[in-house]
Amino acid sequence: MTDVPQPAPTGVTAGATAGAGAADARPTGPVAAMLLATGIGTLVLGVLVVAAAASESFATSLAYSERVGPLAGKTIWAIVAFLLSWAVLTVALRGRDVNLRTVLLISGIMLALGLLFTFPPFFQAFAPSE
């Protein structure tokens, strides 16, 4: 009998196997860039919420739409911060391997702070006394 070569399974290139070596591994920089940008965007949103609660004039400056109020500016600037930081970090970390455990810790801290800052009992503590 003659051995007939079998085609590679779908989605696997010839010569690649599960658990292939470091030569086939992709750099973790782009993943780190996305995780950090997510944390930055969330933190910026939280800081803007606190700042708008603390300053009526700042809140008014964020009211780009009468119907939406200051929420419009807060979300727009948080998205801008996310997109800009994602772009900058993607370029800076392209092709690099970074410690994802550290990136997850930093991103998690920023995410937790951003969420804390948007919690009403927290940001209302910064509102001016009437």
C-alpha positions as CSV (number, residue, x, y, z in Angstrom):
1,M,0.0,0.0,0.0
2,T,1.0,3.5,-0.7
3,D,0.5,6.3,1.8
4,V,-1.5,9.1,0.3
5,P,-0.8,12.5,1.9
6,Q,-3.9,13.9,3.6
7,P,-4.9,17.6,3.2
8,A,-4.4,19.9,6.2
9,P,-7.6,20.4,8.3
10,T,-9.6,23.5,7.5
11,G,-8.1,26.6,9.0
12,V,-4.6,25.1,9.5
13,T,-1.8,25.9,7.2
14,A,0.5,23.1,6.0
15,G,3.2,22.5,8.6
16,A,1.3,24.2,11.4
17,T,0.2,22.2,14.4
18,A,-1.8,23.0,17.5
19,G,0.5,24.5,20.1
20,A,3.1,25.5,17.4
21,G,6.3,27.1,18.7
22,A,7.0,30.8,19.2
23,A,7.9,31.3,15.5
24,D,4.1,31.1,14.8
25,A,3.0,33.2,17.7
26,R,1.5,36.6,17.0
27,P,2.8,39.7,19.0
28,T,0.6,40.7,21.9
29,G,1.1,44.5,21.3
30,P,-2.2,45.1,19.3
31,V,-4.2,43.2,22.0
32,A,-2.5,45.3,24.7
33,A,-3.3,48.5,22.8
34,M,-7.0,47.7,22.6
35,L,-7.1,46.7,26.3
36,L,-5.3,49.9,27.4
37,A,-7.4,52.1,25.1
38,T,-10.6,50.6,26.6
39,G,-9.4,51.5,30.1
40,I,-8.4,55.0,29.0
41,G,-11.8,55.6,27.3
42,T,-13.7,54.5,30.4
43,L,-11.5,56.5,32.7
44,V,-12.0,59.6,30.6
45,L,-15.7,59.1,30.7
46,G,-15.6,58.8,34.5
47,V,-13.4,61.9,34.9
48,L,-15.8,63.9,32.7
49,V,-18.8,62.8,34.7
50,V,-17.2,63.9,37.9
51,A,-16.0,67.2,36.4
52,A,-19.4,68.0,35.0
53,A,-21.0,67.3,38.4
54,A,-18.4,69.6,40.1
55,S,-18.8,72.5,37.7
56,E,-22.0,73.7,36.1
57,S,-20.1,75.8,33.5
58,F,-18.1,72.7,32.5
59,A,-21.3,70.6,32.2
60,T,-22.8,73.4,30.1
61,S,-19.8,73.4,27.8
62,L,-20.4,69.7,27.1
63,A,-24.0,70.1,26.2
64,Y,-23.6,69.8,22.4
65,S,-27.3,68.9,22.0
66,E,-30.2,70.5,23.9
67,R,-32.1,67.2,24.0
68,V,-29.2,65.1,25.3
69,G,-27.4,67.7,27.5
70,P,-23.9,67.2,28.8
71,L,-24.1,63.5,28.2
72,A,-23.4,64.2,24.5
73,G,-20.1,65.8,25.2
74,K,-19.0,63.3,27.8
75,T,-19.6,60.3,25.5
76,I,-18.1,62.1,22.4
77,W,-14.9,62.9,24.3
78,A,-14.6,59.5,25.8
79,I,-14.9,57.9,22.4
80,V,-12.3,60.4,21.0
81,A,-10.0,59.4,23.9
82,F,-10.5,55.7,23.2
83,L,-9.9,56.0,19.4
84,L,-6.9,58.3,19.7
85,S,-5.2,56.2,22.4
86,W,-6.0,53.0,20.5
87,A,-4.4,54.5,17.4
88,V,-1.3,55.7,19.2
89,L,-0.8,52.6,21.3
90,T,-1.3,50.3,18.2
91,V,1.5,52.1,16.4
92,A,3.7,52.2,19.5
93,L,3.1,48.5,20.4
94,R,3.0,47.0,16.9
95,G,5.1,43.9,16.6
96,R,6.0,43.9,20.3
97,D,5.3,41.3,22.9
98,V,4.1,42.8,26.1
99,N,3.2,41.3,29.5
100,L,-0.6,40.9,29.1
101,R,-1.0,40.2,32.8
102,T,0.3,43.7,33.6
103,V,-1.8,45.2,30.8
104,L,-4.9,43.5,32.2
105,L,-4.1,44.8,35.7
106,I,-3.7,48.4,34.5
107,S,-6.7,48.2,32.2
108,G,-8.8,46.7,35.0
109,I,-7.8,49.5,37.4
110,M,-8.7,52.2,34.8
111,L,-12.0,50.4,34.1
112,A,-12.9,50.1,37.7
113,L,-12.1,53.7,38.4
114,G,-14.1,54.8,35.4
115,L,-17.1,52.9,36.5
116,L,-16.7,54.1,40.1
117,F,-16.6,57.7,38.8
118,T,-19.9,57.2,36.9
119,F,-21.7,55.8,40.0
120,P,-24.2,58.5,41.2
121,P,-23.3,58.5,44.9
122,F,-19.7,59.0,44.0
123,F,-19.9,61.9,41.4
124,Q,-22.8,63.6,43.3
125,A,-20.3,64.0,46.2
126,F,-18.4,66.5,44.0
127,A,-21.5,68.6,43.2
128,P,-21.5,72.1,44.6
129,S,-23.6,72.6,47.7
130,E,-26.8,74.5,47.1
